[in-house]
C-alpha cells in the first residue's frame, strides 16, 4: 500500500496491476491522483494507525469486508481520534488554548520545562505558560489528574503508573518527551564515608523521591545486585526532593538516591558525599519527563503540538554543553530551583566536588535527550512487576506504545530540523546486564531477589 492510499478501502493491496490499486497504468499516475495538504496528512495518520492494528494486509482487508469502511473508521476513531492527531501535527496550526499551567518539581531534571519560560521557547510557539513550582510528586499527580495543571514535569514511570491505575485511579496518560537522562546519584551522610560497599548497608534508612520513580528502581537494582533485599534488609522511604538534605542533616536517613541538584547541595552544605552517579549504574537512563493526559492531546491537539515543539526545542538547546552556564543562571533563582548558581552550574557542566575532596569532571552527569524510547517503558514495567507494584500478565509493547509517544516525538523533532532515531526501541545495559526489550519476561525471571513469582 502506498503512503497516501486509503487504508479503509478493502480493495487496496500491494502489487496489483501497474500500481498499488490496479486502476492506473503506473505508480506515478496513482501517486498523482492522491490527496494533498491536510487531506494527505490525514491519510498518512489513518494509514499508520491501520498498519499498526493490522500488520498483515490480508487481515485488514478481511476486517474491512466484514464490517465495512464506515464502521471501521468509527471504531478506530472512538479509541484514537486520528483527525485530531493529524490536525495537531499540521505545523503552525493555531493553538486552541494559549494560557497554560505546567507543574514542576524544583530539580534540574525539569530544566527544559523551566528554562522554556524565561528563555522564550513557549512564547515562540504562541503560548503563555505559567510554570508552577510544586511540593512533591503526589501533588503533581493529583493536580494534573484534577486538571489544575494542563501538563506536568513527571518522573518517567509516573505516566505508566497513572495509565495502569497503580497508586491512583486509572486515567490514560502519555509521555511524549523525556526531559533528561542520567542526572541522579546515591548520596550518603558523611559518617558513612568509610562504608562504600553496599553489602555493608543492612539497616540503612534510604530515601527516594517517589515509589514510582527511576530513583526507586535504580536504588533497588543496585542494592539487589549487592545481595541486599531492598524490602527486608533496608528501609526505603519516599521523601520530596526539597526535603532530602534537611533529613540527611537531621540524621533521619543515611542517604538517598535523588535527582540533582539535591546531591550537589548535600555536598555544598557539607552533610553528604556523592557515592555513585546513576549513570554509573545505567548510562543514559531516563529520569524525568514531560507528560500530559490523553484528554489534553485529543481536546487541544494544536496546543499539545505547540507545547511539545517548545519542549523539544528547549531540550535540544539544553543538550549543548556550551549553553549550560547560561541555563544555570536562568533556572537557579528562587521562583525556580532556589539554589546557589554554583550548585546548579556544577550539576549542568559536570565539573563538581564529590564531598570526598575530589573534583570530578563528568560532562554528561546530566544530559538532555527528548526521545521517549519505548524500550525504557518496557524496562520500567519489568521493575514494577519485580517489586510487586503490578501483578499478572502485562502486554509490555502495547503499554509502552500507548504511553511513550515516540512517533509524536519523532514527527515534531523533524519539524524542528532534528533527526530522530529510526526505531522506537533499543537494547541497553544496566550494571553490565543487557536488556532486550523483546524478551522482558526472561529478563524478569533472571533476578534472584524480587517480589514477583
Buried (B, 14 or more C-beta within 10 A) or exposed (E): BBEBBBBBBBEBBEEEEBBBBEBBEEBEEBBEEBEEEEEBBBBBBBBBBBBEBBEEBEEBBEBBEEBEBEEBBEEBBEEBBBBBBBBBBBBEBEBEBBEBBBBBBBBBBBBBBBBBBBBEBBEBBBBEBEBBBBBBBBBBBBBBBEEBBBBBBBBBBBBBBBBBEBBBEEBBBBBBBBBBBBBBBBBBBBEBBEBEEBEEBEEBBBBBBBBBBBBBBBBBBBBBBBEBBBBEBBEBEBBBBBBBBEBBBEEBBBBBBBBBBBBBBBBBBEBBBBBBBBBBBBBEBBBBBBBBBBEBBBBBBBBBBBBBBBBBBBBBBBBEEEBBBEBBEBBBBEEBBEBBBBBBBBBBBBBBBBBEEEEBEBEBBBBBBBBBBBBBBBBBBBBBBBBEBBEEEBEBBEBBBBBBBBBBBBBBBEBBEBEBBEEBBBEBEBEEEEBBBEBBEEBBEEBEBBEBE
